[in-house]
């Protein structure tokens, strides 16, 4: 029966694949960067309704989020920026959440791209564009999985589809969706995992560090400290902190090379060649071990910065993400792995990521009986010429459809 | 007679000083940054006409400027951005040019200021604001000098007042004014010299250096070169070039400590904490010896950058200024020094600046029989809380008025 079901699911996915790619193209063509996510939500909402979901909208509530320690620190207000909660009742007990973020990061510098970043150009089985694999390809895969699974008969469990914002910066969209909607028993996120089952992510904090100097004429630039130099000094100190963190990895990341990465994301200073700037703004992201509290990571970062540059101002904004590791042996993850093996004939690779995802909220903030990232293959996420392998969307959708057709809560879940 | 004339000039300056400060306040309140100079020109034009000048307007001609090796490399087109040439015929032969630039540099970051940068706040004999001393205080001093000198009778030589743009970035306004107006026999610029007679300036070039990297997700930031790091690498190499230049100073700057300064004016890169940026734009300004051709300085800068970072793009824009040194012994400069000594009772200090000014064009591009910077006292030019000492405007105006009343071309000039 299982072979039969796989064959049926494959056919159902195949039949809907072209429409799914069209949806993906439409999604990629919407530049849904931070603060401008609504255009993508409109596309997802339309599709959810077509699939028979009851859809509710929820704007994240900054005041309520601020009371949740796992929340991120918003850069923008939330008015007019909704998340969607789609609900498709199942025949029996249990709630399986599929979660996808519609926000994408900036495509700048666009001159590095070979195709327009929002062009959704298809070439040699790949679709190129900002968000193609992170994670609009995953959204297309999840919606395709739902449609294919549903086409073969009622699903055993209720499917909750969470279309969220701000995965890339705070995770607050995912929290808001979980707060407002039915709580998930298990969860899948089709973040780009290359078809692996990704169960762990490092802790991540982001910070803006402001170095203030004395602005003045180039003719006396040797008499004062340039905040750009000060920024480099701070970067050097943070690299030392990065080395310290990597010297003592947590158990989950013990075998991963250099798991906790400092990223210097932005540095902006000055506006005139013959003026020494008065200020430099440095945006950094620091990975850190599972088990280290974000507040502790923030304290270490702040202490490092202040030791290097006593007058530096450290502002934590954006990510305040605890590292996480889900169990590969829960019934839900075992089901996912077995469905993967059923399609591919080889075991799923269970791995970790040197990044964070919204999956973390399904561990402690809203505990589940199992959760995983499982998504398409692609490359250059956050970079120029980001793409998704279209065939991998088909594979992910097939495996997910099998999961949707089969998952039922265990007794006691 | 000289004492009498000094007494008369002092009285004439004193009588008009309050109005002069009002004019300065009005000028400082106009944010005449690059591209937005017209508001200040309107103020200067009105005053020139009140003083009896015939005033012409001239827009710099980029094509014609490009043929002049001493010109700078424009960042903006010149349409709607005029220079003024005021002419006040003298009783006899000779043309003395007074030159003042109305452009100011950006006041950012404005939060470093104690008073609004365009507030022109007066406190304890100082007037604060962007451009207060660089060089709207000098403009006020020159216009006051003209009015005071003229009030005591016709002037022997024709006074040409050049109100120019882009001193801060190309010098092209000064070239355009000289091209369009009567050629000066001698010239004064009331750049902030602290009451000294400043006769020399270093060579200055400015450049934008673009470092291109591979943008991508923070989770793989260890796999690629961050262009911010590349920028620091380039800065380090340029500091080495700076050291080399300072190891072999020209004769004019032999006794000046560290005459040729590298200034890192701006660095802009990235827009997302968890993305490695794809590009960094670095704006630098390099001082270099008198006698070194700007093209040679550019070649050395470019070679240094390329040796450090082979894929870096170097774009020369803005300053392409040859170093210059005027003779302290010309009759005109001796006259200026003697008028200074007559007022102050001590000899004028003849000095040099580790910067450039439009004075350089009065040496080779439009040769004169003598030229000097001689202007008010102040501090923090290009910085926060820039100010001019109001009393110094009075002193400079008094000395300049004496010069205007006395200068006649030597035979053969």
Interface residues (C-beta under 8 A of the other chain):
Chain A: X105 X106 X108 X109 X111 X112 X134 X168 X169 X204 X206 X207 X212 X214 X215 X216 X217 X218 X219 X220 X221 X222 X226 X228 X229 X232 X235 X258 X261 X262 X263 X264 X265 X266 X267 X268 X269 X270 X271 X272 X273 X274 X275 X276 X277 X278 X279 X280 X283 X284 X285 X287 X318 X319 X353 X354 X355 X380 X381 X382 X383 X384
Chain B: X105 X106 X108 X109 X111 X112 X134 X168 X204 X206 X207 X212 X214 X215 X216 X217 X218 X219 X220 X221 X222 X226 X228 X229 X232 X235 X258 X261 X262 X263 X264 X265 X266 X267 X268 X269 X270 X271 X272 X273 X274 X275 X276 X277 X278 X279 X280 X283 X284 X285 X287 X318 X319 X353 X354 X355 X380 X381 X382 X383 X384
